[in-house]
Amino acid sequence: DQVIKMCDDMVVMLKQEQLDDEHKQEYCAAQLNLAENKKKGLERSISDTEASIESAKESVATLTSEIAALEVGIKACDKSVADATEQRKAENSEYKQLLASDIAAKELLGFA
């Protein structure tokens, strides 16, 4: 009689342990699922970040070459302005000499 009761108690205890194990298995499966989803999200985020970095590197390279081209253009423009300034100074000097000659000629004509 006592042995049967012990067997019944053991069966009840084993059923409870089985239920506990099933609950733990469900919990572990859910946690594993969450971890896998989080991992996938992080991998996607890393991939997106790497793509953004690559795009930014390409933009930097493009802008660097554009800046270099603009600097060349600015230097050419500065040279053109300097050349034009020299030409205007020379023309102005010639004009002043011509004007002085004209004034001197008028004065001579005025004496004559």
C-alpha positions as CSV (number, residue, x, y, z in Angstrom):
1,D,0.0,0.0,0.0
2,Q,2.8,2.4,0.9
3,V,4.8,1.4,-2.2
4,I,1.8,2.1,-4.4
5,K,1.4,5.6,-2.8
6,M,5.1,6.2,-3.3
7,C,4.8,5.2,-7.0
8,D,1.7,7.4,-7.4
9,D,3.7,10.3,-5.8
10,M,6.6,9.6,-8.1
11,V,4.3,9.6,-11.2
12,V,2.8,13.0,-10.1
13,M,6.3,14.4,-9.5
14,L,7.5,13.1,-12.9
15,K,4.5,14.7,-14.6
16,Q,5.2,18.0,-12.9
17,E,8.8,17.8,-13.9
18,Q,7.7,17.0,-17.5
19,L,5.5,20.1,-17.5
20,D,8.3,22.2,-16.1
21,D,10.7,20.9,-18.7
22,E,8.1,21.7,-21.5
23,H,7.7,25.3,-20.1
24,K,11.5,25.7,-20.0
25,Q,11.8,24.4,-23.6
26,E,9.1,26.9,-24.8
27,Y,10.8,29.7,-22.9
28,C,14.2,28.8,-24.4
29,A,12.8,28.5,-27.9
30,A,11.2,32.0,-27.5
31,Q,14.4,33.5,-26.2
32,L,16.4,31.8,-29.0
33,N,13.9,33.3,-31.5
34,L,14.3,36.7,-30.0
35,A,18.1,36.5,-30.1
36,E,18.0,35.4,-33.7
37,N,15.7,38.3,-34.7
38,K,17.9,40.7,-32.8
39,K,21.0,39.3,-34.6
40,K,19.3,39.7,-38.0
41,G,18.3,43.3,-37.2
42,L,21.9,44.1,-36.1
43,E,23.3,42.4,-39.2
44,R,20.9,44.5,-41.4
45,S,22.0,47.6,-39.5
46,I,25.6,46.8,-40.0
47,S,25.0,46.2,-43.7
48,D,23.1,49.5,-44.0
49,T,25.9,51.4,-42.1
50,E,28.6,49.9,-44.3
51,A,26.6,51.0,-47.4
52,S,26.3,54.5,-46.0
53,I,30.0,54.6,-45.3
54,E,30.8,53.5,-48.8
55,S,28.4,56.1,-50.2
56,A,30.0,58.8,-48.1
57,K,33.5,57.7,-49.3
58,E,32.4,58.0,-52.9
59,S,30.9,61.5,-52.1
60,V,34.1,62.6,-50.5
61,A,36.1,61.4,-53.5
62,T,33.8,63.2,-55.9
63,L,33.9,66.4,-53.9
64,T,37.6,66.2,-53.6
65,S,38.0,66.0,-57.4
66,E,35.5,68.8,-57.9
67,I,37.4,71.0,-55.4
68,A,40.7,70.3,-57.2
69,A,39.0,71.3,-60.6
70,L,37.6,74.5,-59.0
71,E,41.0,75.4,-57.6
72,V,42.6,75.0,-61.1
73,G,39.8,77.2,-62.5
74,I,40.3,79.8,-59.8
75,K,44.1,79.9,-60.5
76,A,43.4,80.3,-64.2
77,C,40.9,83.1,-63.5
78,D,43.4,84.9,-61.1
79,K,46.1,84.7,-63.9
80,S,43.6,86.1,-66.4
81,V,42.7,89.0,-64.1
82,A,46.4,89.7,-63.4
83,D,47.1,89.7,-67.2
84,A,44.2,92.0,-67.9
85,T,45.3,94.3,-65.1
86,E,48.8,94.5,-66.6
87,Q,47.3,95.2,-70.0
88,R,45.1,97.9,-68.7
89,K,48.0,99.5,-66.8
90,A,50.1,99.5,-70.0
91,E,47.1,100.9,-72.0
92,N,46.6,103.6,-69.3
93,S,50.3,104.5,-69.5
94,E,50.1,104.8,-73.3
95,Y,47.0,106.9,-73.0
96,K,48.6,109.2,-70.5
97,Q,51.6,109.6,-72.8
98,L,49.4,110.3,-75.7
99,L,47.4,112.8,-73.7
100,A,50.6,114.5,-72.6
101,S,51.7,114.6,-76.3
102,D,48.4,116.1,-77.4
103,I,48.5,118.7,-74.7
104,A,52.1,119.6,-75.6
105,A,51.1,119.8,-79.3
106,K,48.1,122.1,-78.5
107,E,50.4,124.3,-76.5
108,L,52.8,124.5,-79.4
109,L,50.0,125.3,-81.8
110,G,48.8,127.9,-79.3
111,F,52.2,129.6,-79.5
112,A,52.3,129.5,-83.3
